[in-house]
Amino acid sequence: MLHDGEMTEQGGAWERLDVAAVTPNRGGDVASSGESAGALRLRRSRGPVLAGMDGGGAIFQRRLRDVLVGAAAILAPALVLNVAVGLFIFNRVDPNDPSLPSFFRENASTGVEDMAVFAAIVLESFVTAVVGYFCAQILIGERFRAPVTMGRALLRTLKRTPAIFAAWLITHWWFVLGVVLIVAADREAAGGLIFLFVFVAWFSSAASLLVIPVMVGEGRGPFAAAKRNFALIKLRYGVCLIFVLVATLLASLLLLGIGTLMPALQSLGFVTFGDANGVVQGVMVQIAVLFVVPLIALGTAQVYLEIRLAGEGLDLMIDTDNAFGPRPTP
């Protein structure tokens, strides 16, 4: 309210209420309205699943080069192994060769192809967990205004690989067991086991979804991270189930779209690969994996933050620490 060209105290109070609230930084200074966009504030979402995919996709776009190069460096050994197995072992080794150990022959419970498939699937699962640790550092660093370089994230991931393997083994023993049963099963029983494995994998993956983000975000070891994961899962288990389902559908669509690109071009007569068609198809699938795995890993890290925001009030904890200083840790 103006009185003789001057604003009264009451009018000034109403004007101050119209100014957007900001979060004080740790130094005690309040950020100006122009700096509020960069303030450390994690906002809650009514749809944590979609917020997880959207938040992960946003960081994927912002740090595209770092994420893809870092993920490729981690995934490369597994992908190269898959290609080597397909090109050399399957083509050059006779599984009926009597000089091979009995468990490599076709007339035993598993053949050389079965052993290769088992190794590839298990290695791919573990390497995916390693990529998840790398990507969680990128996303959490961005969200907390402490960006992590690709080199530093890779070095930290390398140092923590034994702990990541322990965490993966603790929470994915069922995966190894399921793959063994499916690979060693007869053709008649394999179909039913795969169908059962899909449901076990869905619920089990949701139950262990946050282990790797917890290791990154809270600096816990594998056993403590697994325990902390279950505490968080209890808060929003339905969110984790839906996220795993959505992530699986999205990954399947991306893999299908990228993997069938070259065959589609060949069927239309644009390109011809001849005898190398199978190799090209395999390479395209691996290229799709390079995009799908880090994208889902970033989304998983974002879901970890969403669950802490909704279930534990992480945003209130951050605002309290910013206003009054960090709380003493016991």
C-alpha positions, 0 to 999 in steps of 0.5 A: 500500500502506498501512502504519499508515494511511500510504501507502508509497513503493511504493504511491504509485508504483503509484497515480501510474501509474494517473493518466492521462498529460497533455501539458505546455503550452508554459509548462512547467506540467502540466495537471491531470486536469480540464484534460486534456480541453482539452490540445493532443493530436491522437490517431491513428486506425485509420481515417483516412477515417472519422476525417476525415469524423467530425472534419469533421462534429464541427467543422461542428456546433460552428461551424455558424453560422460555417461556413455563413455564411462558406461562403455568402458565398464561394459566393453569387456562383457560385450567383447566377451559375448562377441568372442564367444559367438564368433570363435567358440561356437564356430571353432569348437566341436562340443562332441570332441571326446578330448573335451571334459564331459560337462562341455559335451552336448550329451551331458547336462550342459554343453559348451554353448550352455556354459557360454550362455551362462557365463555371458548372462551372469557377467552381464548382470554383474557389469550392469551393477558396476555401471549402476554404481558409476551412474549413481555417482553422476546423478547424485553429484548433479542433484546435490550440486557436487558434479563428479567428473567421469574420470573420478567416477570411474576411479571410484567405481574401480576401487569399489568393485570388490564391494559391488561384487559382494553386494551383487552376490548378496542380492542376486544369488537367486539370479545365478541359481535361476540361470543355472537351472534354466541353462541345465534344463531340458527343452521341455522344462526350460519354457516353464522355468523361464516363465517362473523366473520372470516373476521371481526376477521381477519381485526380487529385483524390486526388493534389491533395487536400491542397494547400489544407490545406497552404497553411493549416496550414503557411503555404506558397505555391501552388507549395510547397504543391503540392510538399508535397502530393505528398510527403504523398500518397505516404505515404497515397495509398490513404487519399486515394483512399478519402476522395474516393470516400466524400466523393463518395458522401456529397455525392451522397446529400445533394444527391439528398436535399435536391434531390428534397425539393420534387418529392417534396412536390409529387408528394404534393400538399403544395405546388404550384409550377406554372411555377416548378417548375424554379426551385424545383428549382434553388434547392434544389440550390444550398441543398444545395451550401451544406451539402455543400461546407463539410462536405467541405472540413472533412473534407479538412482533417481528413484532412490532419491524419490523414495527418500523424499517421500518416505523420509522427508529428505528435502526437509532434512536438507533444508534443516541442515542448510538453515541450522548447520549439519546435525551431529552424527552419532 
